[in-house]
Amino acid sequence: MFSTMKRYAVGVGAFIGGAVALLASTCSAASIITLPTTAIADLTGSASQIMSDVWVLVALAIGIPMGFYIIRKVIALIPKH
């Protein structure tokens, strides 16, 4: 059974490799994807904008449980009768 699986995996790998080689030989990457010269700056600019909007949610997600933890520890400092 394993030899059949191995032959199948080798056959599929060869087929995919041949398809990729054929695709690469028929068209170049430059003709498929064209990006403007400011593409990296545009992507990083929007990423920083997203992070500046999300930090409030991250702070709440961390701060609220931490607040309850600190309150519980402060109450535990008070001796019980």
Secondary structure, 3 states (H helix, E strand, C coil): CHHHHHHHHHHHHHHHHHHHHHHHHHCCHHHHCCCCCCHHHHHHHHHHHHHHHHHHHHHHHHHHHHHHHHHHHHHHHCCCC
